[in-house]
Amino acid sequence: MKIFITVGIFPPDIGGPASFVPKIADLLIKSNHEVKVLCLSNEKNKEHYDYEVFRVLRSLPKVIRWPQTIFKMIKYGRKADLWFVNGLPMESYISHKLINLILRRKIRTIRKIVGDWAWERGRNLNLTEDSFDEFQRKKHSLHLEIAKFSRGWTANKVDKVIVPSQHLKNVVTNWGVFDGKIDVIYNGTKIIQKDPPSTSKDVRIISVGRLAPWKNLDVIIDAVEALNNNGDKKYTLTLVGDGPIREKLENKINLKNLQNFISITGQVPSNKVDDYLKKADIYIQASGYEGLPHVILEAINNKLTIISTPIGGTNEILEDGKYGWVLPLVDNKKPDYKELIQLIDKVENNKKEDLKIREKAYEMLKVKFDEDINLNKYIKIINTLNQGK
């Protein structure tokens, strides 16, 4: 079967889709399918894959990028038997519709939904300060209401929707998508026996992902500042990633003279993220929303202590503190840095309890989030759709 995958981020970008798409593409190739990928990119990457990758420069103005993206989707995806939409949903919907109308080709579609692009747009453009769940319930400006309508409209037009958490399934159902069309497949990680973090006199904290407003990275920075001002230990923080608030975060770090304690790596290839996790002790996620963060699974696989807000699908990993330390949100929006300090102190003063939690989390990972098992669930759905033609 010929499969065309669309995605917003792809290596060397980092993030969930950039980690997932190469893995599912490789598995599809091994399952004797033909794969093509179209993505947005910051550069014309020359890395070789066992399938064709077509890139559209992210830096192009939208009035140029959108038509170019749609043109390339039609050009490279028109002969496919199935489209796997892992990003660029509106462009994919328009392109797929044009192929259907002009070429009279019925192409099956799967859409993986890992969040709400309407909410992300609203936060990035400062059109709303609502938390993810608040945004689903409230009315907003015409601009955002149109975006909210279109996200549900396009999701309804595919043959199958896949989400990484039960929480997100409930959200997408409330968009008006038929419950029976939605399947939950958890993200997974390659389960490998790894050594626990090497000992260090410093407490090494890490957070990985897009530098975006809802990640609440300022809270972690404030906590690290206070810990270094009030304790005997040295606390370091590594932020792995890039994004729209990088300059703002760098200014905050410089203003507080924290350059010796906090570093921002910028964009790191997905296959290099593990190198940073191996050198850390505590993984912190302070986000106001996540679908089901793949990087937390990787952090558990590296035997790190997990401190995270229980948002989105994250609590389907943590299970109310059974497999990690829960950082509460204030007013469902962002955590208090003082609460984070208390949690870090609690971890440092309860090493035996923390070790038990980390060991239980690793055993849970093997049962619930094995990458090989969960990726093969996608293959079964794809094969079922193909047979149903």
C-alpha positions as a LaTeX table, in Angstrom:
\begin{tabular}{lrrr}
\hline
Residue & $x$ (\AA) & $y$ (\AA) & $z$ (\AA) \\
\hline
Met1 & 0.00 & 0.00 & 0.00 \\
Lys2 & 1.18 & 3.54 & $-0.74$ \\
Ile3 & 1.05 & 5.73 & 2.37 \\
Phe4 & 1.50 & 9.51 & 2.47 \\
Ile5 & 2.33 & 11.07 & 5.86 \\
Thr6 & 1.94 & 14.77 & 6.65 \\
Val7 & 3.57 & 16.27 & 9.73 \\
Gly8 & 4.43 & 19.72 & 11.04 \\
Ile9 & 7.75 & 18.80 & 12.66 \\
Phe10 & 10.27 & 16.19 & 11.55 \\
Pro11 & 13.98 & 15.58 & 12.30 \\
Pro12 & 16.12 & 17.50 & 12.98 \\
Asp13 & 13.19 & 19.12 & 14.85 \\
Ile14 & 12.47 & 17.69 & 18.29 \\
Gly15 & 9.10 & 16.90 & 19.82 \\
Gly16 & 6.55 & 14.11 & 19.85 \\
Pro17 & 5.66 & 14.05 & 16.12 \\
Ala18 & 9.32 & 14.37 & 15.12 \\
Ser19 & 10.10 & 11.29 & 17.22 \\
Phe20 & 7.03 & 9.31 & 16.19 \\
Val21 & 6.87 & 9.75 & 12.41 \\
Pro22 & 10.32 & 8.28 & 11.56 \\
Lys23 & 9.51 & 5.25 & 13.73 \\
Ile24 & 6.11 & 4.55 & 12.17 \\
Ala25 & 7.52 & 5.23 & 8.70 \\
Asp26 & 10.34 & 2.71 & 9.25 \\
Leu27 & 7.87 & 0.12 & 10.52 \\
Leu28 & 5.59 & 0.67 & 7.52 \\
Ile29 & 8.56 & 0.16 & 5.18 \\
Lys30 & 9.42 & $-3.08$ & 6.99 \\
Ser31 & 5.77 & $-4.13$ & 6.58 \\
Asn32 & 6.17 & $-3.78$ & 2.78 \\
His33 & 4.34 & $-0.48$ & 2.43 \\
Glu34 & 5.59 & 2.41 & 0.29 \\
Val35 & 5.97 & 5.64 & 2.29 \\
Lys36 & 6.34 & 9.33 & 1.47 \\
Val37 & 6.54 & 12.10 & 4.08 \\
Leu38 & 5.79 & 15.80 & 3.71 \\
Cys39 & 6.81 & 18.14 & 6.53 \\
Leu40 & 7.63 & 21.70 & 7.44 \\
Ser41 & 11.30 & 22.35 & 8.06 \\
Asn42 & 13.71 & 25.11 & 9.02 \\
Glu43 & 16.26 & 23.89 & 6.52 \\
Lys44 & 16.71 & 21.61 & 3.53 \\
Asn45 & 18.00 & 18.61 & 5.46 \\
Lys46 & 20.12 & 16.17 & 3.48 \\
Glu47 & 19.81 & 13.20 & 5.83 \\
His48 & 18.92 & 9.99 & 4.00 \\
Tyr49 & 15.87 & 7.89 & 4.82 \\
Asp50 & 14.47 & 4.69 & 3.35 \\
Tyr51 & 11.56 & 6.74 & 2.02 \\
Glu52 & 11.15 & 10.11 & 0.32 \\
Val53 & 10.87 & 13.20 & 2.52 \\
Phe54 & 9.56 & 16.43 & 0.99 \\
Arg55 & 10.18 & 19.62 & 2.97 \\
Val56 & 8.45 & 23.00 & 2.92 \\
Leu57 & 10.41 & 25.82 & 4.51 \\
Arg58 & 8.70 & 26.94 & 7.70 \\
Ser59 & 10.18 & 30.43 & 7.36 \\
Leu60 & 8.17 & 31.22 & 4.22 \\
Pro61 & 5.34 & 33.76 & 4.62 \\
Lys62 & 2.01 & 31.97 & 5.04 \\
Val63 & 0.65 & 33.37 & 1.79 \\
Ile64 & 3.46 & 31.48 & 0.02 \\
Arg65 & 3.86 & 28.51 & 2.36 \\
Trp66 & 0.22 & 27.43 & 2.37 \\
Pro67 & $-0.19$ & 27.22 & $-1.44$ \\
Gln68 & 3.21 & 25.53 & $-1.74$ \\
Thr69 & 2.29 & 22.99 & 0.93 \\
Ile70 & $-1.05$ & 22.21 & $-0.69$ \\
Phe71 & 0.56 & 21.95 & $-4.13$ \\
Lys72 & 3.20 & 19.51 & $-2.84$ \\
Met73 & 0.60 & 17.46 & $-0.98$ \\
Ile74 & $-1.39$ & 17.05 & $-4.18$ \\
Lys75 & 1.73 & 16.36 & $-6.24$ \\
Tyr76 & 3.25 & 13.73 & $-3.94$ \\
Gly77 & 0.15 & 12.36 & $-2.26$ \\
Arg78 & $-2.30$ & 12.02 & $-5.13$ \\
Lys79 & $-1.36$ & 8.41 & $-5.92$ \\
Ala80 & $-1.38$ & 7.23 & $-2.31$ \\
Asp81 & $-3.87$ & 4.67 & $-1.03$ \\
Leu82 & $-3.91$ & 6.19 & 2.45 \\
Trp83 & $-2.97$ & 9.51 & 4.04 \\
Phe84 & $-1.69$ & 9.51 & 7.61 \\
Val85 & $-2.23$ & 13.07 & 8.87 \\
Asn86 & 0.06 & 13.62 & 11.84 \\
Gly87 & 0.11 & 17.39 & 11.37 \\
Leu88 & $-0.89$ & 20.18 & 8.96 \\
Pro89 & $-4.56$ & 19.16 & 9.26 \\
Met90 & $-6.16$ & 22.06 & 7.38 \\
Glu91 & $-3.69$ & 21.91 & 4.48 \\
Ser92 & $-4.21$ & 18.15 & 4.35 \\
Tyr93 & $-7.99$ & 18.50 & 4.34 \\
Ile94 & $-7.94$ & 21.02 & 1.47 \\
Ser95 & $-5.45$ & 18.96 & $-0.58$ \\
His96 & $-7.33$ & 15.72 & 0.00 \\
Lys97 & $-10.63$ & 17.37 & $-0.97$ \\
Leu98 & $-9.14$ & 18.76 & $-4.20$ \\
Ile99 & $-7.76$ & 15.34 & $-5.15$ \\
Asn100 & $-11.17$ & 13.83 & $-4.54$ \\
Leu101 & $-12.98$ & 16.47 & $-6.59$ \\
Ile102 & $-10.53$ & 16.88 & $-9.48$ \\
Leu103 & $-8.98$ & 13.44 & $-9.82$ \\
Arg104 & $-12.02$ & 11.50 & $-8.56$ \\
Arg105 & $-9.81$ & 9.47 & $-6.21$ \\
Lys106 & $-11.11$ & 8.22 & $-2.88$ \\
Ile107 & $-8.11$ & 8.04 & $-0.54$ \\
Arg108 & $-8.51$ & 6.66 & 2.97 \\
Thr109 & $-7.37$ & 8.94 & 5.81 \\
Ile110 & $-6.09$ & 8.49 & 9.35 \\
Arg111 & $-5.58$ & 11.52 & 11.57 \\
Lys112 & $-3.46$ & 11.45 & 14.72 \\
Ile113 & $-4.49$ & 14.23 & 17.08 \\
Val114 & $-2.07$ & 15.08 & 19.90 \\
Gly115 & $-3.47$ & 18.45 & 20.95 \\
Asp116 & $-5.61$ & 21.39 & 19.89 \\
Trp117 & $-3.99$ & 23.64 & 17.31 \\
Ala118 & $-6.76$ & 26.24 & 17.81 \\
Trp119 & $-5.75$ & 26.60 & 21.46 \\
Glu120 & $-2.05$ & 26.68 & 20.58 \\
Arg121 & $-2.69$ & 29.42 & 18.05 \\
Gly122 & $-4.65$ & 31.40 & 20.60 \\
Arg123 & $-1.86$ & 31.14 & 23.16 \\
Asn124 & 0.91 & 31.93 & 20.66 \\
Leu125 & $-0.94$ & 35.01 & 19.40 \\
Asn126 & $-1.90$ & 36.11 & 22.94 \\
Leu127 & $-5.59$ & 35.83 & 22.04 \\
Thr128 & $-6.35$ & 33.77 & 25.16 \\
Glu129 & $-4.77$ & 32.87 & 28.47 \\
Asp130 & $-7.16$ & 29.96 & 29.06 \\
Ser131 & $-5.82$ & 26.60 & 30.11 \\
Phe132 & $-6.34$ & 23.79 & 27.60 \\
Asp133 & $-9.46$ & 22.46 & 29.31 \\
Glu134 & $-10.90$ & 25.94 & 29.92 \\
Phe135 & $-10.47$ & 26.71 & 26.24 \\
Gln136 & $-12.64$ & 23.72 & 25.32 \\
Arg137 & $-15.56$ & 25.02 & 27.41 \\
Lys138 & $-15.50$ & 28.78 & 26.82 \\
Lys139 & $-16.60$ & 31.04 & 23.98 \\
His140 & $-13.93$ & 33.19 & 22.32 \\
Ser141 & $-13.34$ & 35.76 & 19.59 \\
Leu142 & $-14.60$ & 35.12 & 16.07 \\
His143 & $-11.03$ & 34.31 & 14.98 \\
Leu144 & $-10.71$ & 31.52 & 17.56 \\
Glu145 & $-14.28$ & 30.27 & 17.14 \\
Ile146 & $-13.60$ & 29.76 & 13.42 \\
Ala147 & $-10.41$ & 27.88 & 14.31 \\
Lys148 & $-12.30$ & 25.75 & 16.84 \\
Phe149 & $-14.99$ & 24.94 & 14.27 \\
Ser150 & $-12.44$ & 23.98 & 11.62 \\
Arg151 & $-10.47$ & 21.66 & 13.92 \\
Gly152 & $-13.63$ & 19.61 & 14.60 \\
Trp153 & $-14.79$ & 19.82 & 10.99 \\
Thr154 & $-11.54$ & 18.46 & 9.57 \\
Ala155 & $-11.31$ & 15.75 & 12.24 \\
Asn156 & $-14.79$ & 14.56 & 11.31 \\
Lys157 & $-13.86$ & 14.13 & 7.65 \\
Val158 & $-11.26$ & 11.37 & 8.15 \\
Asp159 & $-11.89$ & 7.64 & 8.34 \\
Lys160 & $-10.11$ & 7.08 & 11.65 \\
Val161 & $-8.84$ & 9.32 & 14.47 \\
Ile162 & $-6.05$ & 8.16 & 16.78 \\
Val163 & $-5.24$ & 9.93 & 20.04 \\
Pro164 & $-2.51$ & 9.18 & 22.61 \\
Ser165 & $-4.68$ & 9.41 & 25.74 \\
Gln166 & $-8.19$ & 8.83 & 27.08 \\
His167 & $-8.28$ & 12.48 & 28.13 \\
Leu168 & $-7.75$ & 13.61 & 24.55 \\
Lys169 & $-10.34$ & 11.14 & 23.29 \\
Asn170 & $-12.91$ & 12.82 & 25.54 \\
Val171 & $-11.85$ & 16.23 & 24.22 \\
Val172 & $-12.09$ & 15.19 & 20.56 \\
Thr173 & $-15.47$ & 13.55 & 21.18 \\
Asn174 & $-16.69$ & 16.91 & 22.49 \\
Trp175 & $-15.58$ & 18.47 & 19.20 \\
Gly176 & $-18.35$ & 16.40 & 17.64 \\
Val177 & $-16.28$ & 13.49 & 16.33 \\
Phe178 & $-18.10$ & 10.15 & 16.58 \\
Asp179 & $-16.76$ & 8.15 & 19.52 \\
Gly180 & $-16.57$ & 4.93 & 17.49 \\
Lys181 & $-14.21$ & 6.62 & 15.01 \\
Ile182 & $-11.60$ & 7.33 & 17.71 \\
Asp183 & $-8.96$ & 4.87 & 18.96 \\
Val184 & $-6.57$ & 5.44 & 21.86 \\
Ile185 & $-3.01$ & 4.25 & 21.26 \\
Tyr186 & $-0.50$ & 5.27 & 23.89 \\
Asn187 & 2.88 & 6.63 & 22.88 \\
Gly188 & 5.71 & 4.24 & 23.61 \\
Thr189 & 9.45 & 4.08 & 24.03 \\
Lys190 & 12.05 & 1.47 & 23.18 \\
Ile191 & 12.45 & $-0.44$ & 26.43 \\
Ile192 & 16.18 & $-0.83$ & 27.01 \\
Gln193 & 17.90 & $-1.73$ & 30.25 \\
Lys194 & 19.76 & 1.45 & 31.13 \\
Asp195 & 21.91 & 2.39 & 34.06 \\
Pro196 & 20.49 & 4.91 & 36.52 \\
Pro197 & 21.91 & 8.44 & 36.31 \\
Ser198 & 25.53 & 8.74 & 37.34 \\
Thr199 & 26.12 & 10.20 & 40.78 \\
Ser200 & 26.88 & 13.90 & 41.01 \\
Lys201 & 27.26 & 16.37 & 43.86 \\
Asp202 & 24.99 & 18.71 & 41.88 \\
Val203 & 21.27 & 18.16 & 41.32 \\
Arg204 & 20.87 & 18.12 & 37.54 \\
Ile205 & 17.41 & 19.08 & 36.30 \\
Ile206 & 16.24 & 18.77 & 32.71 \\
Ser207 & 13.17 & 19.66 & 30.67 \\
Val208 & 12.77 & 18.81 & 26.99 \\
Gly209 & 10.45 & 20.20 & 24.35 \\
Arg210 & 9.27 & 23.23 & 22.44 \\
Leu211 & 9.90 & 26.52 & 24.23 \\
Ala212 & 6.27 & 27.65 & 24.22 \\
Pro213 & 4.19 & 29.75 & 26.67 \\
Trp214 & 2.13 & 26.86 & 28.05 \\
Lys215 & 5.28 & 24.94 & 29.02 \\
Asn216 & 5.64 & 27.29 & 32.04 \\
Leu217 & 9.42 & 27.10 & 31.90 \\
Asp218 & 9.66 & 30.37 & 33.82 \\
Val219 & 8.36 & 28.49 & 36.86 \\
Ile220 & 11.28 & 26.04 & 36.69 \\
Ile221 & 13.75 & 28.90 & 36.27 \\
Asp222 & 12.36 & 30.69 & 39.35 \\
Ala223 & 12.59 & 27.47 & 41.36 \\
Val224 & 16.21 & 26.86 & 40.33 \\
Glu225 & 17.11 & 30.43 & 41.29 \\
Ala226 & 15.58 & 30.06 & 44.76 \\
Leu227 & 17.17 & 26.65 & 45.35 \\
Asn228 & 20.62 & 27.98 & 44.53 \\
Asn229 & 20.13 & 31.02 & 46.76 \\
Asn230 & 18.95 & 29.08 & 49.79 \\
Gly231 & 20.76 & 25.73 & 49.80 \\
Asp232 & 24.20 & 24.17 & 50.01 \\
Lys233 & 23.79 & 22.11 & 46.82 \\
Lys234 & 24.16 & 23.39 & 43.30 \\
Tyr235 & 21.06 & 22.95 & 41.13 \\
Thr236 & 21.52 & 23.09 & 37.36 \\
Leu237 & 18.85 & 23.21 & 34.67 \\
Thr238 & 19.15 & 22.22 & 31.03 \\
Leu239 & 16.31 & 23.24 & 28.69 \\
Val240 & 16.55 & 21.10 & 25.57 \\
Gly241 & 14.71 & 22.64 & 22.66 \\
Asp242 & 13.84 & 25.83 & 20.85 \\
Gly243 & 10.73 & 27.86 & 20.24 \\
Pro244 & 8.98 & 31.24 & 20.20 \\
Ile245 & 9.81 & 32.24 & 23.79 \\
Arg246 & 13.51 & 31.34 & 23.72 \\
Glu247 & 14.66 & 34.97 & 23.69 \\
Lys248 & 12.31 & 35.80 & 26.55 \\
Leu249 & 13.70 & 32.92 & 28.62 \\
Glu250 & 17.30 & 33.87 & 27.82 \\
Asn251 & 16.61 & 37.44 & 28.93 \\
Lys252 & 15.16 & 36.16 & 32.19 \\
Ile253 & 18.20 & 33.93 & 32.79 \\
Asn254 & 20.60 & 36.80 & 32.09 \\
Leu255 & 18.64 & 39.27 & 34.21 \\
Lys256 & 18.85 & 36.88 & 37.17 \\
Asn257 & 22.55 & 36.11 & 36.50 \\
Leu258 & 21.79 & 32.39 & 36.22 \\
Gln259 & 24.05 & 31.67 & 33.24 \\
Asn260 & 26.22 & 29.36 & 35.38 \\
Phe261 & 23.18 & 27.34 & 36.45 \\
Ile262 & 20.82 & 27.28 & 33.45 \\
Ser263 & 21.49 & 26.54 & 29.78 \\
Ile264 & 19.30 & 26.35 & 26.69 \\
Thr265 & 20.61 & 23.94 & 24.06 \\
Gly266 & 18.52 & 25.11 & 21.12 \\
Gln267 & 17.25 & 22.56 & 18.64 \\
Val268 & 18.71 & 19.09 & 19.16 \\
Pro269 & 18.17 & 16.08 & 16.85 \\
Ser270 & 15.72 & 13.58 & 18.33 \\
Asn271 & 18.35 & 10.85 & 18.44 \\
Lys272 & 20.59 & 13.06 & 20.60 \\
Val273 & 18.04 & 13.88 & 23.31 \\
Asp274 & 18.89 & 10.67 & 25.14 \\
Asp275 & 22.46 & 11.93 & 25.61 \\
Tyr276 & 21.10 & 14.81 & 27.70 \\
Leu277 & 18.72 & 12.61 & 29.68 \\
Lys278 & 21.59 & 10.34 & 30.68 \\
Lys279 & 23.33 & 13.30 & 32.33 \\
Ala280 & 20.31 & 14.40 & 34.40 \\
Asp281 & 18.78 & 13.42 & 37.74 \\
Ile282 & 15.30 & 14.99 & 37.66 \\
Tyr283 & 12.96 & 15.51 & 34.72 \\
Ile284 & 10.49 & 18.37 & 35.25 \\
Gln285 & 7.42 & 19.10 & 33.18 \\
Ala286 & 5.54 & 22.21 & 34.30 \\
Ser287 & 3.19 & 22.39 & 31.29 \\
Gly288 & $-0.37$ & 23.60 & 31.33 \\
Tyr289 & $-1.13$ & 20.98 & 28.68 \\
Glu290 & 0.37 & 17.87 & 27.08 \\
Gly291 & $-1.25$ & 15.10 & 25.04 \\
Leu292 & 0.80 & 12.22 & 26.35 \\
Pro293 & 4.43 & 13.38 & 26.43 \\
His294 & 6.79 & 10.90 & 24.80 \\
Val295 & 9.79 & 12.48 & 26.51 \\
Ile296 & 8.48 & 11.56 & 29.97 \\
Leu297 & 8.49 & 7.93 & 28.85 \\
Glu298 & 12.09 & 8.35 & 27.72 \\
Ala299 & 12.97 & 9.95 & 31.05 \\
Ile300 & 11.42 & 7.02 & 32.93 \\
Asn301 & 13.38 & 4.67 & 30.67 \\
Asn302 & 16.53 & 6.49 & 31.82 \\
Lys303 & 15.52 & 5.99 & 35.48 \\
Leu304 & 15.08 & 9.71 & 36.13 \\
Thr305 & 12.92 & 11.17 & 38.87 \\
Ile306 & 9.75 & 12.58 & 37.28 \\
Ile307 & 8.10 & 15.75 & 38.57 \\
Ser308 & 5.16 & 16.78 & 36.42 \\
Thr309 & 1.85 & 18.56 & 36.32 \\
Pro310 & $-0.99$ & 16.00 & 35.98 \\
Ile311 & $-2.43$ & 17.51 & 32.80 \\
Gly312 & $-3.80$ & 15.97 & 29.61 \\
Gly313 & $-2.67$ & 12.39 & 29.29 \\
Thr314 & 0.26 & 12.84 & 31.68 \\
Asn315 & $-1.68$ & 11.52 & 34.65 \\
Glu316 & $-2.36$ & 8.37 & 32.64 \\
Ile317 & 1.39 & 7.84 & 33.11 \\
Leu318 & 1.78 & 9.16 & 36.66 \\
Glu319 & $-1.48$ & 7.72 & 38.04 \\
Asp320 & $-1.83$ & 10.32 & 40.80 \\
Gly321 & 1.74 & 10.00 & 42.02 \\
Lys322 & 2.18 & 6.24 & 41.78 \\
Tyr323 & 4.85 & 6.58 & 39.09 \\
Gly324 & 6.12 & 10.11 & 39.61 \\
Trp325 & 5.83 & 13.22 & 41.76 \\
Val326 & 2.76 & 15.34 & 40.96 \\
Leu327 & 3.15 & 19.11 & 40.66 \\
Pro328 & $-0.30$ & 20.73 & 41.08 \\
Leu329 & $-1.57$ & 23.53 & 38.88 \\
Val330 & $-2.89$ & 26.79 & 40.33 \\
Asp331 & $-6.31$ & 27.70 & 38.89 \\
Asn332 & $-5.76$ & 24.99 & 36.21 \\
Lys333 & $-3.16$ & 27.18 & 34.48 \\
Lys334 & 0.37 & 26.98 & 35.86 \\
Pro335 & 2.16 & 25.63 & 38.93 \\
Asp336 & 3.60 & 27.72 & 41.77 \\
Tyr337 & 7.40 & 27.73 & 41.81 \\
Lys338 & 7.29 & 27.41 & 45.62 \\
Glu339 & 5.37 & 24.12 & 45.26 \\
Leu340 & 8.04 & 22.96 & 42.84 \\
Ile341 & 10.79 & 23.83 & 45.32 \\
Gln342 & 9.01 & 21.83 & 48.01 \\
Leu343 & 8.72 & 18.82 & 45.70 \\
Ile344 & 12.41 & 18.94 & 44.75 \\
Asp345 & 13.32 & 19.18 & 48.45 \\
Lys346 & 11.02 & 16.23 & 49.16 \\
Val347 & 12.74 & 14.15 & 46.49 \\
Glu348 & 16.18 & 15.04 & 47.83 \\
Asn349 & 15.17 & 14.19 & 51.41 \\
Asn350 & 13.38 & 10.94 & 50.55 \\
Lys351 & 15.83 & 9.06 & 48.33 \\
Lys352 & 14.51 & 5.59 & 49.23 \\
Glu353 & 10.91 & 6.52 & 48.41 \\
Asp354 & 12.01 & 8.17 & 45.17 \\
Leu355 & 13.98 & 5.07 & 44.17 \\
Lys356 & 10.92 & 2.86 & 44.72 \\
Ile357 & 8.79 & 5.17 & 42.57 \\
Arg358 & 11.39 & 5.15 & 39.78 \\
Glu359 & 11.65 & 1.34 & 39.86 \\
Lys360 & 7.86 & 0.92 & 39.75 \\
Ala361 & 7.63 & 3.42 & 36.90 \\
Tyr362 & 10.17 & 1.48 & 34.87 \\
Glu363 & 8.27 & $-1.80$ & 35.37 \\
Met364 & 5.01 & $-0.07$ & 34.40 \\
Leu365 & 6.69 & 1.26 & 31.26 \\
Lys366 & 7.40 & $-2.28$ & 30.05 \\
Val367 & 3.75 & $-3.27$ & 30.44 \\
Lys368 & 1.89 & $-0.20$ & 29.17 \\
Phe369 & 4.23 & 1.83 & 26.98 \\
Asp370 & 6.36 & $-0.62$ & 25.02 \\
Glu371 & 7.05 & 1.08 & 21.70 \\
Asp372 & 7.15 & $-2.09$ & 19.61 \\
Ile373 & 3.75 & $-3.24$ & 20.89 \\
Asn374 & 2.06 & 0.14 & 20.54 \\
Leu375 & 3.47 & 0.94 & 17.08 \\
Asn376 & 2.15 & $-2.36$ & 15.76 \\
Lys377 & $-1.35$ & $-1.26$ & 16.76 \\
Tyr378 & $-1.07$ & 1.42 & 14.06 \\
Ile379 & $-0.14$ & $-1.22$ & 11.48 \\
Lys380 & $-3.24$ & $-3.25$ & 12.39 \\
Ile381 & $-5.50$ & $-0.22$ & 11.94 \\
Ile382 & $-3.87$ & 0.68 & 8.62 \\
Asn383 & $-4.22$ & $-2.86$ & 7.32 \\
Thr384 & $-7.86$ & $-2.98$ & 8.46 \\
Leu385 & $-8.66$ & 0.26 & 6.63 \\
Asn386 & $-6.97$ & $-1.08$ & 3.49 \\
Gln387 & $-8.98$ & $-4.28$ & 3.62 \\
Gly388 & $-12.17$ & $-2.28$ & 4.03 \\
Lys389 & $-11.81$ & $-0.57$ & 0.66 \\
\hline
\end{tabular}
